[in-house]
Amino acid sequence: MSSVAVLTQESFAEHRSGLAQQQVKVTALNSEEENDPPTYKEAFPPLPEKAPCLEAAQEPAGPWSKIRPIKASVITQVFHVPLEERKYKDMNQFGEGEQAKICLDIMQKTGAHLELSLAKDQGLSIMVSGKLEAVMKARKEIVARLQTQASATVAIPKEHHRFVIGKNGEKLQDLELKTATKIQIPRPDDPSNQIKITGTKEGIEKARHEILLISAEQDKRAVERLDVEKVYHPFIAGPYNKLVSELMQDTGTRINIPPPSVNKTEIVFTGEKEQLAQAVARVKKIYEEKKKKTTTIAVEVKKSQHKYVIGPKGNSLQEILEKTGVSVEIPPTDSSSETVILRGEPEKLGQALTEVYAKVLVSAPSWLHRFIIGKKGQNLAKITQQMPKVHIEFTEGEDKITLEGPTEDVNVAQEQIEVMVKDLINRMDYAEINVDHKFHRHLIGKNGANINRIKDLYKVSVRIPPDNEKSNLIRIEGDPQGVQQAKKELLELASRMENERTKDLIIEQKFHRTIIGQKGERIREIREKFPEVIINFPDPAHKSDIVQLRGPKNEVEKCTKYMQKMVADLVENSFSISVPIFKQFHKNIIGKGGANIKKIREESNTKIDLPAENSNSETIVITGKRANCEAARHRILAIQKELVSEVTDLLQIRDLKMLLECISSEEMVDNVVEDSMVVDPKHHRHFVIRRGQVLREIADEYGGVMVSFPRSGTQSDKVTLKGAKDCVEAAKKRIQEIIEDLVSPRKAVFFTYFIASAELFLNLLYSQALCFPCFQPLSQSQHVQENGEEGGEGKDGKDGDPSSPKKCDIIIISGRREKCEAAKEALQALVPVTIEVEVPFDLHRYIIGQKGSGIRKMMDEFEVNIQVPAPELQSDVITITGLATNLDRAKTGLLERVKELQAEQEDRALRSFKLTVTVDPKYHPKIIGRKGAVITQIRTEHEVNIQFPDKDDESQAQDQITITGYEKNAEAARDAIMKIVGELEQMVSEDVTLDHRVHARIIGARGKAIRKIMDEFKVDIRFPQSGAPDPNCVTVTGLPENVEEAIDHILNLEEEYLADVVDNEAMQVYMKPSSHEESKAPSKGFVVRDAPWATVSNEKAPDMSSSEDFPSFGAQVAPKTLPWGPKR
């Protein structure tokens, strides 16, 4: 272990005081330089006289002796936190979790280095290294954050409080660092005289002792100190301090006995002289009596057991003292001694020894030890909680348990453990099996799956040795029946693994992906089929064809055959052929929604790949078994041939050349025929009007048949047809049907509607020529027949009922009766219908939407016209016009939109809930936060709007904050604001005096440093403006404890920075003034008083050659000759 120089606080303070004196002198010299120049001896102190011998010259004389040698500035201290005082006791998270985070935070804050270790007793040992100040701060943080805190109060006169605080709080800060406690002194305006101390029990005792000492020194009453040997202090204090408390109460004297951790022997008495004398006399009497009567006995107790002798917070020592009147002296924790000294009257030492030390051995098989301890020490914790003084030790590999502690407690613990051991022996068993260690990992399984399953199934514990031990022994512990079953299963697994074999299967790499399948589906099926076989494929980058199978011999063989068959199928199914197909026929081969190609794939069991639409390729690739590929190819070619023979509407003249490649010219010539038929000339016009629309439709429908009618004026009735024989026959039949339709009686249907709509219907119906063979508007010269009868008078609309339809609104449908009826129904379905829907007027503008977007969207979606009444009509009726089939959907959609708007209105009303909070305007900036950060967070978190009063509007109440939103959210936001206000109301403001010369350094560049301090301590710090009456007054605002800590911090900074300022000012004396200062006054040079040359005016100057005036410092030394010659 490395040796570390320790700079104690006393030597550090002494060194600082020595430097401070020098600084004071320099400062005084600077301030008085012009009026009172220094003497020659002060400016040039003489060197020490030559000592007669080296031993005598230990201390140099003169001012040089004031500066002390500086010791090493890094110290190391070790702190121990007992288990019962640890704040974080989770044994499973040592080195992580909250405890580790706190240690990192302490190191960052203080600059000290921390090392943690966990003792056997689960106590925490912390080694802290660093500068003294950093170590003390780290100690304070460790005690505050890692150790459970206790608190106590000490009452001293109010007028003594300022002496505890010290100048600028230095004394209080030092006391807190020394004792690692938090000391809270009441404010000057608080009448209380109670000082609260928070920390560990040891720290509280130290702090209380120091405070009482300070108070005693300042107390005007009598103070007396009595030197009493440290070992007799417990007898004077009594058990639990009862004796000294009674003495203080009887005499009215304050008696301060230093705590055990403070190595001081004097007891301080403070009080009235007479009462003080009584108290001193009684203490002396106790001391003398105990000194005469008591004797000692030394007992060797293991260091690890000392904490049990001490007990939690020293309670065991106090109990022994109370029961037997014997004091137990424990060596310090940093001492290696194991000797415990018992001091008391001889007849009581035996009883005390029994209380301190008892040892019992309990016989228990070593394999049961962990069951006795229990999961996470639960079983053992039950015993130790009942009897904390008992130490229980388990020795690995030995069939015994050692119990040490007070006799009574040890006996009780022994009984409980023996009962536990007996119970475990009755209901637990173990078995050991030998399994080759190379199979252990297979027994464990992936992520422990196999072994965990066995443990859970049979409720046993299985201990498999680690790989590095190379041990074959596996131990099973638990219920006897479960142990036997687990043993049987593990042996079976081991036997199976001994029969295991490995086989390499050669499979071409190109098939590996296919065997594995998409997302591993196919290989998962194989593994499920052969669960005992492990299949390993090589890495694709290795380009290897070897697939490894491992498992039981029989299963591996079966899996090999299965995979070989799969590979054979893959080879067979990998046959592929390419089929050239015209690009324009690809869509027909795919079919509607891929129906054709899907059917071919499923029926032929092949894979068919078509080129992309934007590709110029016409080749279709078929993959699978040869026979299946041929069948698929045959079906695809059959579809192409059928398409070519039918000559579809996509066929263009240029495609005839392509057809010749597939169909021989002889077949084409033989198939084309020319035929004729007779058609009455009066019907010719119907076929040729509208640029031969009817003839074009016949040609498109019947394979491009050419139909030629005679020219007008020839009065010929012969019509010629040319084309494929079947197509010509079908075209002739169709022409005959059209003629029959023209000859059949007409049916007139009347619709009173707009002409534009009628034209729309004509165009729409004309596109359905197969259903409605002929229809045209009624000319004025035509007579209308309804159901084959000529209309009567008034049918033309001239002399009849004025309500009868106009001619321009009449649509005539001609054709067969059944088709005319169908056309009439279709037309009637197209006639628009109007309905009215009741919608509250106040919702109309939301239905219309911004710039009509809402209503346009509904009209486009439902294909209707929606008319909203003008606002001045104040009408609730909205008109919807459109097809009857669309009206229901439009009405439903409109009513749903109305429901949505009504729900939005209700939600808007709920969101409009307003809440007013009364808050003092001085808190408004804090609630808003910097750049509105705080109020923005509240608004976002609670989804509310928060309005602050306008400062310039005098009519508004300046203390009213309005919150708008859902009632629940508004109340939550109000609570959040009031919480902030509550915290602000708890805040206090304190003025602290900081030298104005260090303000700039504390604030830092652009306020970065002061912002960091304010964020760290959660306070607000305000510096005085230029020209303020008190430039040194700084105001700190925040919670009381935060304000105190912030003030302590900035006072420390002031001390640090002020030292630099003083040094700089001292150095300015020796610095050359600037040029403009030199011009103001002539330089006097460096002036000293009482110089040797100024004492006598007529004295001659000193002789430089005289050894008396200029003595030498020792014998002359000859100059060294350098090997490479003299210096140039």
Helices and strands as residue ranges (DSSP letters): H 9-31, H 40-43, G 63-66, E 74-81, G 83-85, G 91-93, H 97-110, E 113-118, E 124-131, H 132-146, E 150-155, G 158-160, H 161-165, G 167-169, H 170-179, E 182-184, E 194-199, H 201-218, E 222-227, G 230-232, H 233-237, G 239-241, H 242-251, E 254-256, E 266-271, H 273-293, E 295-300, G 303-305, H 306-310, G 312-314, H 315-324, E 327-329, E 339-344, H 346-356, E 359-363, G 366-368, H 369-373, G 375-377, H 378-386, E 391-394, E 400-404, H 407-427, E 429-434, G 437-439, H 440-444, G 446-448, H 449-458, E 460-463, G 467-469, E 473-478, H 480-498, E 500-506, G 509-511, H 512-516, G 518-520, H 521-529, E 534-536, G 540-542, E 546-552, H 553-572, E 575-580, G 583-585, H 586-590, G 592-594, H 595-604, E 607-609, E 619-624, H 626-646, G 653-655, H 656-662, H 665-671, E 672-678, G 681-683, H 684-701, E 706-708, E 718-724, H 725-743, E 747-750, H 755-766, E 774-777, E 785-786, E 789-790, G 807-809, E 810-814, H 817-830, E 833-838, G 841-843, H 844-848, G 850-852, H 853-862, E 864-867, G 871-873, E 877-882, H 884-911, E 914-918, G 921-923, H 924-928, G 930-932, H 933-942, E 945-947, E 960-964, H 967-986, E 988-993, G 996-998, H 999-1003, G 1005-1007, H 1008-1017, E 1019-1022, E 1033-1038, H 1040-1068, H 1075-1080, H 1092-1095
